[in-house]
Amino acid sequence: MHRFIDKVVIVTGGGSGIGRATARAFAREGTTVLVADIREDRAEETVALIADHGGQAIARRVDVSSSQEVTSMCEAAVETFGKLDILFSMLLSSTRAPSARKLMTNCGHGSWASTFPAPFMPSAPRFRIL
C-alpha cells in the first residue's frame, strides 16, 4: 500500500541510522524524498538506496543549525518538486539543531502546532512536521 503517494517529504538527518531508514520507508510508500544531511556523501548514499528500489529522491547538504541553509533546503524542495508536504526531522533533540519552531519558521511557517499552514504550497493547504 502506498499511503503517501504524490507527497514530498524532507528528512533531515537522512544520511544514516533512523533518518536513513525513515527516508527509505517514505520512499517505499510512494513519497518523493529530499534527503538532507550535514554529510552530503551520506545523503547521496541514501538517495542511491532509494533509487535502487525505484524511488525518487535527491540529496542536499544542510546544516540545520543555519537558518539560511534550512530556508534554502525548503525552497529547494518546492522548486524541485513543486510542493512540500512533510518535514521529518531526526535532529530536533540535538543540542546544535534548532527547535521545531525555528525550523518551521525557516520553512515559511510562523506558528507551532502539529499541523502547519503552507501558504507557499498552493497544492498542499496543510503541512505536517513529524
Number of C-alpha atoms within 10 A of each C-alpha: 7 11 11 17 14 13 19 25 27 28 27 29 28 34 27 16 10 12 23 26 14 20 31 24 13 24 26 20 16 19 25 26 28 28 31 30 26 17 17 17 14 21 30 21 17 25 26 17 16 23 15 10 11 12 19 18 25 19 24 27 20 22 19 25 18 15 16 12 16 23 18 16 24 21 19 16 21 16 11 11 16 14 21 30 24 21 21 18 21 19 20 17 11 10 9 12 17 18 16 17 15 19 24 22 16 20 20 17 17 15 13 14 11 9 13 19 17 20 13 16 15 11 12 14 12 15 18 17 18 11
